[in-house]
Amino acid sequence: MMQMNEAAPPAKAKLLRHVVLFTFKAEATPAQIDELVKAFGKLPSQIKEIHDYEWGTNNSPEGLNKGHTHCFLVTFKSEQDRDAYLPHAAHQAFVAKLKPLLEDVTVVDYWAQE
């Protein structure tokens, strides 16, 4: 039981996760895909609202990825930060480079829960 003079532990801040799954067109070369991955990776240094960023390629043995090969996780502290990111010039420039090589994309945003 907490004593009256003990401070309660700080509440963990909730984070908004922006999950992006890509399937590239068959004609996209490994070099082109690598260039796009690097371009996505530069966004955190260009858009201050990005709190955290990570990515990886699918390695699930379940075969349920529906063609998606690359997963990107962009984290924001607020919906306002996410809403500033989406139309940001750097993000839109990346999307313009991406679109010609993109077969499919799935995006899911959620507030991280404990």
Biopython code that builds the backbone (N, CA, C, O; Angstrom):
import numpy as np
from Bio.PDB.StructureBuilder import StructureBuilder

atoms = [
    (1, "MET", "N", (0.836, -1.177, 0.000)),
    (1, "MET", "CA", (0.000, 0.000, 0.000)),
    (1, "MET", "C", (0.886, 1.246, 0.000)),
    (1, "MET", "O", (1.891, 1.292, 0.709)),
    (2, "MET", "N", (0.519, 2.248, -0.786)),
    (2, "MET", "CA", (1.319, 3.456, -0.906)),
    (2, "MET", "C", (1.087, 4.352, 0.305)),
    (2, "MET", "O", (-0.050, 4.583, 0.717)),
    (3, "GLN", "N", (2.195, 4.856, 0.868)),
    (3, "GLN", "CA", (2.117, 5.803, 1.970)),
    (3, "GLN", "C", (1.697, 7.168, 1.432)),
    (3, "GLN", "O", (1.881, 7.451, 0.248)),
    (4, "MET", "N", (1.145, 7.998, 2.278)),
    (4, "MET", "CA", (0.661, 9.318, 1.868)),
    (4, "MET", "C", (1.771, 10.191, 1.292)),
    (4, "MET", "O", (1.512, 11.014, 0.414)),
    (5, "ASN", "N", (3.002, 10.025, 1.774)),
    (5, "ASN", "CA", (4.084, 10.882, 1.300)),
    (5, "ASN", "C", (4.809, 10.301, 0.086)),
    (5, "ASN", "O", (5.723, 10.933, -0.443)),
    (6, "GLU", "N", (4.421, 9.124, -0.355)),
    (6, "GLU", "CA", (5.039, 8.521, -1.538)),
    (6, "GLU", "C", (4.368, 9.053, -2.799)),
    (6, "GLU", "O", (3.145, 9.165, -2.881)),
    (7, "ALA", "N", (5.196, 9.372, -3.763)),
    (7, "ALA", "CA", (4.659, 9.838, -5.047)),
    (7, "ALA", "C", (4.246, 8.634, -5.880)),
    (7, "ALA", "O", (4.936, 7.615, -5.919)),
    (8, "ALA", "N", (3.134, 8.772, -6.528)),
    (8, "ALA", "CA", (2.690, 7.712, -7.438)),
    (8, "ALA", "C", (3.630, 7.684, -8.633)),
    (8, "ALA", "O", (4.119, 8.730, -9.060)),
    (9, "PRO", "N", (3.890, 6.498, -9.177)),
    (9, "PRO", "CA", (4.751, 6.454, -10.358)),
    (9, "PRO", "C", (4.101, 7.240, -11.489)),
    (9, "PRO", "O", (2.878, 7.254, -11.624)),
    (10, "PRO", "N", (4.930, 7.893, -12.302)),
    (10, "PRO", "CA", (4.344, 8.676, -13.396)),
    (10, "PRO", "C", (3.585, 7.775, -14.365)),
    (10, "PRO", "O", (4.006, 6.657, -14.662)),
    (11, "ALA", "N", (2.481, 8.280, -14.839)),
    (11, "ALA", "CA", (1.697, 7.522, -15.820)),
    (11, "ALA", "C", (2.490, 7.449, -17.118)),
    (11, "ALA", "O", (3.077, 8.438, -17.558)),
    (12, "LYS", "N", (2.500, 6.289, -17.714)),
    (12, "LYS", "CA", (3.211, 6.119, -18.974)),
    (12, "LYS", "C", (2.419, 6.822, -20.080)),
    (12, "LYS", "O", (1.217, 6.612, -20.242)),
    (13, "ALA", "N", (3.121, 7.648, -20.819)),
    (13, "ALA", "CA", (2.463, 8.378, -21.902)),
    (13, "ALA", "C", (2.041, 7.404, -22.995)),
    (13, "ALA", "O", (2.801, 6.513, -23.374)),
    (14, "LYS", "N", (0.847, 7.579, -23.487)),
    (14, "LYS", "CA", (0.376, 6.748, -24.602)),
    (14, "LYS", "C", (1.011, 7.265, -25.878)),
    (14, "LYS", "O", (1.230, 8.465, -26.044)),
    (15, "LEU", "N", (1.299, 6.347, -26.763)),
    (15, "LEU", "CA", (1.915, 6.695, -28.036)),
    (15, "LEU", "C", (1.029, 6.230, -29.178)),
    (15, "LEU", "O", (0.403, 5.172, -29.113)),
    (16, "LEU", "N", (0.989, 7.034, -30.215)),
    (16, "LEU", "CA", (0.214, 6.719, -31.406)),
    (16, "LEU", "C", (1.126, 6.021, -32.406)),
    (16, "LEU", "O", (2.121, 6.591, -32.854)),
    (17, "ARG", "N", (0.783, 4.795, -32.750)),
    (17, "ARG", "CA", (1.577, 3.999, -33.699)),
    (17, "ARG", "C", (0.930, 4.080, -35.078)),
    (17, "ARG", "O", (-0.287, 3.966, -35.224)),
    (18, "HIS", "N", (1.768, 4.278, -36.071)),
    (18, "HIS", "CA", (1.348, 4.367, -37.476)),
    (18, "HIS", "C", (2.080, 3.231, -38.191)),
    (18, "HIS", "O", (3.272, 3.334, -38.478)),
    (19, "VAL", "N", (1.362, 2.155, -38.473)),
    (19, "VAL", "CA", (1.937, 0.956, -39.086)),
    (19, "VAL", "C", (1.671, 1.006, -40.588)),
    (19, "VAL", "O", (0.533, 1.179, -41.023)),
    (20, "VAL", "N", (2.732, 0.852, -41.369)),
    (20, "VAL", "CA", (2.624, 0.923, -42.823)),
    (20, "VAL", "C", (3.239, -0.346, -43.413)),
    (20, "VAL", "O", (4.400, -0.659, -43.149)),
    (21, "LEU", "N", (2.457, -1.072, -44.211)),
    (21, "LEU", "CA", (2.912, -2.305, -44.853)),
    (21, "LEU", "C", (2.933, -2.099, -46.360)),
    (21, "LEU", "O", (1.947, -1.650, -46.944)),
    (22, "PHE", "N", (4.070, -2.429, -46.993)),
    (22, "PHE", "CA", (4.223, -2.240, -48.434)),
    (22, "PHE", "C", (4.353, -3.563, -49.160)),
    (22, "PHE", "O", (4.990, -4.497, -48.673)),
    (23, "THR", "N", (3.742, -3.632, -50.331)),
    (23, "THR", "CA", (4.012, -4.648, -51.340)),
    (23, "THR", "C", (4.491, -3.881, -52.564)),
    (23, "THR", "O", (3.787, -3.017, -53.087)),
    (24, "PHE", "N", (5.693, -4.206, -53.010)),
    (24, "PHE", "CA", (6.248, -3.520, -54.172)),
    (24, "PHE", "C", (5.871, -4.248, -55.451)),
    (24, "PHE", "O", (5.649, -5.459, -55.450)),
    (25, "LYS", "N", (5.803, -3.497, -56.540)),
    (25, "LYS", "CA", (5.521, -4.089, -57.844)),
    (25, "LYS", "C", (6.639, -5.055, -58.211)),
    (25, "LYS", "O", (7.780, -4.892, -57.776)),
    (26, "ALA", "N", (6.305, -6.067, -59.016)),
    (26, "ALA", "CA", (7.276, -7.086, -59.421)),
    (26, "ALA", "C", (8.471, -6.468, -60.130)),
    (26, "ALA", "O", (9.590, -6.966, -60.014)),
    (27, "GLU", "N", (8.239, -5.379, -60.868)),
    (27, "GLU", "CA", (9.339, -4.763, -61.612)),
    (27, "GLU", "C", (10.240, -3.874, -60.756)),
    (27, "GLU", "O", (11.257, -3.385, -61.248)),
    (28, "ALA", "N", (9.895, -3.656, -59.500)),
    (28, "ALA", "CA", (10.752, -2.864, -58.609)),
    (28, "ALA", "C", (12.025, -3.647, -58.321)),
    (28, "ALA", "O", (11.966, -4.789, -57.865)),
    (29, "THR", "N", (13.165, -3.041, -58.583)),
    (29, "THR", "CA", (14.442, -3.726, -58.373)),
    (29, "THR", "C", (14.849, -3.624, -56.901)),
    (29, "THR", "O", (14.383, -2.735, -56.189)),
    (30, "PRO", "N", (15.712, -4.528, -56.447)),
    (30, "PRO", "CA", (16.209, -4.415, -55.070)),
    (30, "PRO", "C", (16.862, -3.055, -54.801)),
    (30, "PRO", "O", (16.723, -2.509, -53.706)),
    (31, "ALA", "N", (17.567, -2.509, -55.784)),
    (31, "ALA", "CA", (18.206, -1.200, -55.604)),
    (31, "ALA", "C", (17.161, -0.098, -55.432)),
    (31, "ALA", "O", (17.338, 0.800, -54.609)),
    (32, "GLN", "N", (16.088, -0.161, -56.193)),
    (32, "GLN", "CA", (15.022, 0.838, -56.066)),
    (32, "GLN", "C", (14.337, 0.733, -54.705)),
    (32, "GLN", "O", (14.046, 1.744, -54.065)),
    (33, "ILE", "N", (14.086, -0.492, -54.274)),
    (33, "ILE", "CA", (13.452, -0.702, -52.969)),
    (33, "ILE", "C", (14.369, -0.196, -51.861)),
    (33, "ILE", "O", (13.906, 0.455, -50.924)),
    (34, "ASP", "N", (15.658, -0.487, -51.960)),
    (34, "ASP", "CA", (16.626, -0.024, -50.968)),
    (34, "ASP", "C", (16.643, 1.504, -50.906)),
    (34, "ASP", "O", (16.722, 2.082, -49.823)),
    (35, "GLU", "N", (16.568, 2.148, -52.054)),
    (35, "GLU", "CA", (16.539, 3.612, -52.104)),
    (35, "GLU", "C", (15.295, 4.157, -51.399)),
    (35, "GLU", "O", (15.369, 5.156, -50.683)),
    (36, "LEU", "N", (14.161, 3.499, -51.604)),
    (36, "LEU", "CA", (12.925, 3.929, -50.946)),
    (36, "LEU", "C", (12.985, 3.723, -49.435)),
    (36, "LEU", "O", (12.526, 4.570, -48.669)),
    (37, "VAL", "N", (13.548, 2.604, -49.012)),
    (37, "VAL", "CA", (13.689, 2.340, -47.575)),
    (37, "VAL", "C", (14.565, 3.419, -46.939)),
    (37, "VAL", "O", (14.250, 3.926, -45.863)),
    (38, "LYS", "N", (15.660, 3.765, -47.606)),
    (38, "LYS", "CA", (16.545, 4.814, -47.084)),
    (38, "LYS", "C", (15.832, 6.159, -47.050)),
    (38, "LYS", "O", (16.005, 6.932, -46.108)),
    (39, "ALA", "N", (15.032, 6.439, -48.073)),
    (39, "ALA", "CA", (14.290, 7.706, -48.110)),
    (39, "ALA", "C", (13.278, 7.778, -46.966)),
    (39, "ALA", "O", (13.127, 8.826, -46.338)),
    (40, "PHE", "N", (12.587, 6.673, -46.694)),
    (40, "PHE", "CA", (11.643, 6.638, -45.572)),
    (40, "PHE", "C", (12.408, 6.881, -44.271)),
    (40, "PHE", "O", (11.946, 7.615, -43.397)),
    (41, "GLY", "N", (13.576, 6.262, -44.154)),
    (41, "GLY", "CA", (14.389, 6.396, -42.950)),
    (41, "GLY", "C", (14.908, 7.799, -42.693)),
    (41, "GLY", "O", (15.303, 8.113, -41.571)),
    (42, "LYS", "N", (14.914, 8.641, -43.703)),
    (42, "LYS", "CA", (15.354, 10.036, -43.534)),
    (42, "LYS", "C", (14.241, 10.929, -42.985)),
    (42, "LYS", "O", (14.512, 12.025, -42.493)),
    (43, "LEU", "N", (13.002, 10.472, -43.066)),
    (43, "LEU", "CA", (11.882, 11.318, -42.631)),
    (43, "LEU", "C", (11.972, 11.766, -41.167)),
    (43, "LEU", "O", (11.627, 12.911, -40.875)),
    (44, "PRO", "N", (12.423, 10.909, -40.229)),
    (44, "PRO", "CA", (12.493, 11.384, -38.842)),
    (44, "PRO", "C", (13.418, 12.594, -38.655)),
    (44, "PRO", "O", (13.191, 13.405, -37.757)),
    (45, "SER", "N", (14.440, 12.724, -39.479)),
    (45, "SER", "CA", (15.327, 13.885, -39.355)),
    (45, "SER", "C", (14.751, 15.118, -40.053)),
    (45, "SER", "O", (15.246, 16.231, -39.876)),
    (46, "GLN", "N", (13.704, 14.908, -40.846)),
    (46, "GLN", "CA", (13.097, 16.008, -41.589)),
    (46, "GLN", "C", (11.759, 16.463, -41.002)),
    (46, "GLN", "O", (11.295, 17.570, -41.278)),
    (47, "ILE", "N", (11.148, 15.604, -40.195)),
    (47, "ILE", "CA", (9.817, 15.897, -39.655)),
    (47, "ILE", "C", (9.879, 15.752, -38.137)),
    (47, "ILE", "O", (9.916, 14.642, -37.607)),
    (48, "LYS", "N", (9.890, 16.887, -37.449)),
    (48, "LYS", "CA", (10.104, 16.884, -35.996)),
    (48, "LYS", "C", (8.999, 16.170, -35.219)),
    (48, "LYS", "O", (9.210, 15.750, -34.081)),
    (49, "GLU", "N", (7.837, 16.034, -35.822)),
    (49, "GLU", "CA", (6.714, 15.395, -35.121)),
    (49, "GLU", "C", (6.882, 13.887, -34.971)),
    (49, "GLU", "O", (6.183, 13.271, -34.167)),
    (50, "ILE", "N", (7.794, 13.281, -35.728)),
    (50, "ILE", "CA", (8.033, 11.838, -35.592)),
    (50, "ILE", "C", (8.789, 11.599, -34.288)),
    (50, "ILE", "O", (9.893, 12.110, -34.099)),
    (51, "HIS", "N", (8.192, 10.826, -33.401)),
    (51, "HIS", "CA", (8.800, 10.517, -32.105)),
    (51, "HIS", "C", (9.777, 9.347, -32.222)),
    (51, "HIS", "O", (10.836, 9.352, -31.594)),
    (52, "ASP", "N", (9.418, 8.346, -33.025)),
    (52, "ASP", "CA", (10.270, 7.166, -33.181)),
    (52, "ASP", "C", (9.952, 6.518, -34.519)),
    (52, "ASP", "O", (8.888, 6.734, -35.099)),
    (53, "TYR", "N", (10.904, 5.716, -34.996)),
    (53, "TYR", "CA", (10.770, 5.086, -36.311)),
    (53, "TYR", "C", (11.546, 3.775, -36.296)),
    (53, "TYR", "O", (12.645, 3.695, -35.748)),
    (54, "GLU", "N", (10.966, 2.766, -36.897)),
    (54, "GLU", "CA", (11.687, 1.513, -37.126)),
    (54, "GLU", "C", (11.056, 0.807, -38.310)),
    (54, "GLU", "O", (9.930, 1.106, -38.706)),
    (55, "TRP", "N", (11.795, -0.125, -38.862)),
    (55, "TRP", "CA", (11.260, -0.862, -40.005)),
    (55, "TRP", "C", (11.918, -2.240, -40.050)),
    (55, "TRP", "O", (12.916, -2.498, -39.378)),
    (56, "GLY", "N", (11.329, -3.113, -40.860)),
    (56, "GLY", "CA", (11.901, -4.428, -41.089)),
    (56, "GLY", "C", (11.170, -5.110, -42.227)),
    (56, "GLY", "O", (10.149, -4.627, -42.716)),
    (57, "THR", "N", (11.715, -6.241, -42.636)),
    (57, "THR", "CA", (11.073, -7.024, -43.691)),
    (57, "THR", "C", (10.378, -8.232, -43.069)),
    (57, "THR", "O", (10.782, -8.729, -42.018)),
    (58, "ASN", "N", (9.338, -8.686, -43.733)),
    (58, "ASN", "CA", (8.558, -9.812, -43.236)),
    (58, "ASN", "C", (9.432, -11.057, -43.107)),
    (58, "ASN", "O", (10.175, -11.401, -44.026)),
    (59, "ASN", "N", (9.338, -11.716, -41.978)),
    (59, "ASN", "CA", (9.985, -13.018, -41.818)),
    (59, "ASN", "C", (9.061, -14.013, -41.116)),
    (59, "ASN", "O", (9.521, -14.989, -40.522)),
    (60, "SER", "N", (7.768, -13.758, -41.191)),
    (60, "SER", "CA", (6.800, -14.643, -40.551)),
    (60, "SER", "C", (6.701, -15.963, -41.311)),
    (60, "SER", "O", (6.603, -15.962, -42.538)),
    (61, "PRO", "N", (6.725, -17.082, -40.598)),
    (61, "PRO", "CA", (6.569, -18.378, -41.253)),
    (61, "PRO", "C", (5.109, -18.734, -41.543)),
    (61, "PRO", "O", (4.837, -19.778, -42.134)),
    (62, "GLU", "N", (4.166, -17.876, -41.133)),
    (62, "GLU", "CA", (2.745, -18.203, -41.257)),
    (62, "GLU", "C", (2.182, -18.037, -42.659)),
    (62, "GLU", "O", (1.146, -18.619, -42.980)),
    (63, "GLY", "N", (2.846, -17.254, -43.496)),
    (63, "GLY", "CA", (2.351, -17.053, -44.853)),
    (63, "GLY", "C", (1.079, -16.224, -44.924)),
    (63, "GLY", "O", (0.283, -16.392, -45.847)),
    (64, "LEU", "N", (0.879, -15.337, -43.965)),
    (64, "LEU", "CA", (-0.344, -14.531, -43.916)),
    (64, "LEU", "C", (-0.088, -13.054, -44.222)),
    (64, "LEU", "O", (-0.937, -12.208, -43.937)),
    (65, "ASN", "N", (1.057, -12.742, -44.790)),
    (65, "ASN", "CA", (1.431, -11.348, -45.044)),
    (65, "ASN", "C", (0.739, -10.733, -46.258)),
    (65, "ASN", "O", (0.865, -9.532, -46.497)),
    (66, "LYS", "N", (0.009, -11.544, -47.026)),
    (66, "LYS", "CA", (-0.767, -11.071, -48.178)),
    (66, "LYS", "C", (0.074, -10.247, -49.149)),
    (66, "LYS", "O", (-0.401, -9.264, -49.717)),
    (67, "GLY", "N", (1.325, -10.657, -49.331)),
    (67, "GLY", "CA", (2.208, -9.999, -50.286)),
    (67, "GLY", "C", (3.030, -8.860, -49.718)),
    (67, "GLY", "O", (3.975, -8.401, -50.360)),
    (68, "HIS", "N", (2.689, -8.396, -48.525)),
    (68, "HIS", "CA", (3.461, -7.304, -47.924)),
    (68, "HIS", "C", (4.837, -7.823, -47.517)),
    (68, "HIS", "O", (4.959, -8.861, -46.867)),
    (69, "THR", "N", (5.859, -7.087, -47.911)),
    (69, "THR", "CA", (7.229, -7.500, -47.621)),
    (69, "THR", "C", (7.929, -6.585, -46.628)),
    (69, "THR", "O", (8.860, -7.011, -45.945)),
    (70, "HIS", "N", (7.493, -5.337, -46.541)),
    (70, "HIS", "CA", (8.163, -4.350, -45.701)),
    (70, "HIS", "C", (7.164, -3.732, -44.725)),
    (70, "HIS", "O", (6.042, -3.386, -45.093)),
    (71, "CYS", "N", (7.604, -3.602, -43.465)),
    (71, "CYS", "CA", (6.774, -3.003, -42.421)),
    (71, "CYS", "C", (7.526, -1.814, -41.820)),
    (71, "CYS", "O", (8.706, -1.913, -41.484)),
    (72, "PHE", "N", (6.829, -0.706, -41.696)),
    (72, "PHE", "CA", (7.390, 0.506, -41.108)),
    (72, "PHE", "C", (6.498, 0.915, -39.947)),
    (72, "PHE", "O", (5.272, 0.903, -40.056)),
    (73, "LEU", "N", (7.126, 1.277, -38.838)),
    (73, "LEU", "CA", (6.392, 1.708, -37.654)),
    (73, "LEU", "C", (6.853, 3.121, -37.307)),
    (73, "LEU", "O", (7.998, 3.337, -36.911)),
    (74, "VAL", "N", (5.949, 4.065, -37.462)),
    (74, "VAL", "CA", (6.237, 5.462, -37.147)),
    (74, "VAL", "C", (5.415, 5.808, -35.910)),
    (74, "VAL", "O", (4.208, 5.572, -35.873)),
    (75, "THR", "N", (6.071, 6.364, -34.908)),
    (75, "THR", "CA", (5.412, 6.649, -33.639)),
    (75, "THR", "C", (5.289, 8.153, -33.430)),
    (75, "THR", "O", (6.214, 8.922, -33.693)),
    (76, "PHE", "N", (4.120, 8.540, -32.950)),
    (76, "PHE", "CA", (3.831, 9.945, -32.660)),
    (76, "PHE", "C", (3.346, 10.066, -31.224)),
    (76, "PHE", "O", (2.842, 9.103, -30.647)),
    (77, "LYS", "N", (3.498, 11.247, -30.654)),
    (77, "LYS", "CA", (3.017, 11.501, -29.298)),
    (77, "LYS", "C", (1.567, 11.956, -29.276)),
    (77, "LYS", "O", (0.922, 11.929, -28.228)),
    (78, "SER", "N", (1.046, 12.377, -30.438)),
    (78, "SER", "CA", (-0.330, 12.878, -30.465)),
    (78, "SER", "C", (-0.912, 12.731, -31.868)),
    (78, "SER", "O", (-0.187, 12.538, -32.844)),
    (79, "GLU", "N", (-2.223, 12.825, -31.942)),
    (79, "GLU", "CA", (-2.880, 12.826, -33.252)),
    (79, "GLU", "C", (-2.498, 14.076, -34.035)),
    (79, "GLU", "O", (-2.414, 14.044, -35.262)),
    (80, "GLN", "N", (-2.267, 15.175, -33.324)),
    (80, "GLN", "CA", (-1.852, 16.404, -33.989)),
    (80, "GLN", "C", (-0.496, 16.218, -34.674)),
    (80, "GLN", "O", (-0.277, 16.723, -35.775)),
    (81, "ASP", "N", (0.414, 15.489, -34.017)),
    (81, "ASP", "CA", (1.721, 15.219, -34.632)),
    (81, "ASP", "C", (1.552, 14.368, -35.883)),
    (81, "ASP", "O", (2.170, 14.641, -36.913)),
    (82, "ARG", "N", (0.714, 13.335, -35.796)),
    (82, "ARG", "CA", (0.452, 12.506, -36.975)),
    (82, "ARG", "C", (-0.189, 13.327, -38.087)),
    (82, "ARG", "O", (0.153, 13.185, -39.261)),
    (83, "ASP", "N", (-1.119, 14.184, -37.698)),
    (83, "ASP", "CA", (-1.820, 15.000, -38.681)),
    (83, "ASP", "C", (-0.907, 16.043, -39.322)),
    (83, "ASP", "O", (-1.175, 16.493, -40.436)),
    (84, "ALA", "N", (0.162, 16.429, -38.637)),
    (84, "ALA", "CA", (1.155, 17.330, -39.233)),
    (84, "ALA", "C", (2.083, 16.558, -40.173)),
    (84, "ALA", "O", (2.535, 17.096, -41.183)),
    (85, "TYR", "N", (2.363, 15.303, -39.841)),
    (85, "TYR", "CA", (3.240, 14.445, -40.649)),
    (85, "TYR", "C", (2.640, 14.123, -42.017)),
    (85, "TYR", "O", (3.328, 14.200, -43.035)),
    (86, "LEU", "N", (1.370, 13.766, -42.036)),
    (86, "LEU", "CA", (0.758, 13.281, -43.278)),
    (86, "LEU", "C", (0.887, 14.257, -44.445)),
    (86, "LEU", "O", (1.286, 13.830, -45.528)),
    (87, "PRO", "N", (0.571, 15.543, -44.284)),
    (87, "PRO", "CA", (0.700, 16.468, -45.414)),
    (87, "PRO", "C", (2.081, 17.136, -45.513)),
    (87, "PRO", "O", (2.309, 17.943, -46.415)),
    (88, "HIS", "N", (2.995, 16.808, -44.601)),
    (88, "HIS", "CA", (4.314, 17.451, -44.581)),
    (88, "HIS", "C", (4.998, 17.281, -45.939)),
    (88, "HIS", "O", (4.899, 16.222, -46.558)),
    (89, "ALA", "N", (5.680, 18.309, -46.394)),
    (89, "ALA", "CA", (6.319, 18.292, -47.717)),
    (89, "ALA", "C", (7.296, 17.128, -47.873)),
    (89, "ALA", "O", (7.354, 16.518, -48.941)),
    (90, "ALA", "N", (8.060, 16.810, -46.836)),
    (90, "ALA", "CA", (9.018, 15.700, -46.927)),
    (90, "ALA", "C", (8.292, 14.363, -47.078)),
    (90, "ALA", "O", (8.728, 13.505, -47.846)),
    (91, "HIS", "N", (7.196, 14.181, -46.354)),
    (91, "HIS", "CA", (6.419, 12.949, -46.470)),
    (91, "HIS", "C", (5.793, 12.850, -47.855)),
    (91, "HIS", "O", (5.821, 11.787, -48.476)),
    (92, "GLN", "N", (5.235, 13.940, -48.335)),
    (92, "GLN", "CA", (4.603, 13.930, -49.652)),
    (92, "GLN", "C", (5.623, 13.684, -50.764)),
    (92, "GLN", "O", (5.304, 13.025, -51.754)),
    (93, "ALA", "N", (6.841, 14.203, -50.619)),
    (93, "ALA", "CA", (7.903, 13.944, -51.605)),
    (93, "ALA", "C", (8.262, 12.461, -51.602)),
    (93, "ALA", "O", (8.492, 11.874, -52.659)),
    (94, "PHE", "N", (8.311, 11.853, -50.409)),
    (94, "PHE", "CA", (8.577, 10.420, -50.315)),
    (94, "PHE", "C", (7.462, 9.619, -50.986)),
    (94, "PHE", "O", (7.739, 8.690, -51.745)),
    (95, "VAL", "N", (6.222, 9.967, -50.716)),
    (95, "VAL", "CA", (5.078, 9.271, -51.312)),
    (95, "VAL", "C", (5.134, 9.358, -52.836)),
    (95, "VAL", "O", (4.826, 8.385, -53.523)),
    (96, "ALA", "N", (5.519, 10.499, -53.359)),
    (96, "ALA", "CA", (5.614, 10.670, -54.814)),
    (96, "ALA", "C", (6.669, 9.743, -55.417)),
    (96, "ALA", "O", (6.483, 9.227, -56.519)),
    (97, "LYS", "N", (7.782, 9.529, -54.696)),
    (97, "LYS", "CA", (8.820, 8.601, -55.167)),
    (97, "LYS", "C", (8.355, 7.153, -55.050)),
    (97, "LYS", "O", (8.703, 6.311, -55.877)),
    (98, "LEU", "N", (7.577, 6.877, -54.027)),
    (98, "LEU", "CA", (7.125, 5.527, -53.719)),
    (98, "LEU", "C", (6.053, 5.022, -54.678)),
    (98, "LEU", "O", (6.121, 3.885, -55.144)),
    (99, "LYS", "N", (5.078, 5.851, -54.969)),
    (99, "LYS", "CA", (3.877, 5.419, -55.699)),
    (99, "LYS", "C", (4.147, 4.634, -56.982)),
    (99, "LYS", "O", (3.481, 3.624, -57.208)),
    (100, "PRO", "N", (5.092, 5.048, -57.833)),
    (100, "PRO", "CA", (5.289, 4.301, -59.081)),
    (100, "PRO", "C", (5.738, 2.848, -58.874)),
    (100, "PRO", "O", (5.568, 2.015, -59.764)),
    (101, "LEU", "N", (6.306, 2.545, -57.710)),
    (101, "LEU", "CA", (6.824, 1.198, -57.455)),
    (101, "LEU", "C", (5.966, 0.402, -56.474)),
    (101, "LEU", "O", (6.297, -0.734, -56.136)),
    (102, "LEU", "N", (4.878, 0.992, -56.023)),
    (102, "LEU", "CA", (4.051, 0.372, -54.990)),
    (102, "LEU", "C", (2.879, -0.387, -55.600)),
    (102, "LEU", "O", (2.075, 0.171, -56.346)),
    (103, "GLU", "N", (2.803, -1.663, -55.267)),
    (103, "GLU", "CA", (1.676, -2.497, -55.696)),
    (103, "GLU", "C", (0.494, -2.346, -54.738)),
    (103, "GLU", "O", (-0.656, -2.219, -55.159)),
    (104, "ASP", "N", (0.809, -2.362, -53.426)),
    (104, "ASP", "CA", (-0.247, -2.302, -52.421)),
    (104, "ASP", "C", (0.323, -1.732, -51.130)),
    (104, "ASP", "O", (1.520, -1.840, -50.862)),
    (105, "VAL", "N", (-0.546, -1.128, -50.342)),
    (105, "VAL", "CA", (-0.159, -0.593, -49.040)),
    (105, "VAL", "C", (-1.318, -0.796, -48.074)),
    (105, "VAL", "O", (-2.485, -0.681, -48.448)),
    (106, "THR", "N", (-0.981, -1.096, -46.841)),
    (106, "THR", "CA", (-1.956, -1.159, -45.756)),
    (106, "THR", "C", (-1.440, -0.255, -44.646)),
    (106, "THR", "O", (-0.262, -0.307, -44.293)),
    (107, "VAL", "N", (-2.315, 0.565, -44.105)),
    (107, "VAL", "CA", (-1.942, 1.463, -43.014)),
    (107, "VAL", "C", (-2.928, 1.268, -41.869)),
    (107, "VAL", "O", (-4.142, 1.259, -42.074)),
    (108, "VAL", "N", (-2.397, 1.113, -40.673)),
    (108, "VAL", "CA", (-3.209, 0.998, -39.463)),
    (108, "VAL", "C", (-2.594, 1.917, -38.416)),
    (108, "VAL", "O", (-1.391, 1.855, -38.161)),
    (109, "ASP", "N", (-3.405, 2.758, -37.815)),
    (109, "ASP", "CA", (-2.964, 3.607, -36.714)),
    (109, "ASP", "C", (-3.680, 3.147, -35.449)),
    (109, "ASP", "O", (-4.858, 2.791, -35.482)),
    (110, "TYR", "N", (-2.951, 3.159, -34.334)),
    (110, "TYR", "CA", (-3.577, 2.779, -33.067)),
    (110, "TYR", "C", (-2.842, 3.431, -31.910)),
    (110, "TYR", "O", (-1.651, 3.730, -31.997)),
    (111, "TRP", "N", (-3.568, 3.642, -30.835)),
    (111, "TRP", "CA", (-2.963, 4.095, -29.589)),
    (111, "TRP", "C", (-2.430, 2.869, -28.863)),
    (111, "TRP", "O", (-3.184, 1.935, -28.589)),
    (112, "ALA", "N", (-1.144, 2.864, -28.551)),
    (112, "ALA", "CA", (-0.523, 1.725, -27.876)),
    (112, "ALA", "C", (-1.163, 1.527, -26.507)),
    (112, "ALA", "O", (-1.324, 2.478, -25.741)),
    (113, "GLN", "N", (-1.522, 0.296, -26.212)),
    (113, "GLN", "CA", (-2.136, -0.076, -24.936)),
    (113, "GLN", "C", (-1.160, -0.943, -24.154)),
    (113, "GLN", "O", (-0.318, -1.630, -24.732)),
    (114, "GLU", "N", (-1.282, -0.903, -22.874)),
    (114, "GLU", "CA", (-0.457, -1.759, -22.006)),
    (114, "GLU", "C", (-1.076, -3.132, -21.924)),
    (114, "GLU", "O", (-0.543, -4.010, -21.245)),
]
sb = StructureBuilder()
sb.init_structure("model")
sb.init_model(0)
sb.init_chain("A")
sb.init_seg("    ")
for serial, (resi, resn, name, xyz) in enumerate(atoms, 1):
    if name == "N":
        sb.init_residue(resn, " ", resi, " ")
    sb.init_atom(name, np.array(xyz, "f"), 0.0, 1.0, " ", f" {name:<3s}", serial, name[0])
structure = sb.get_structure()
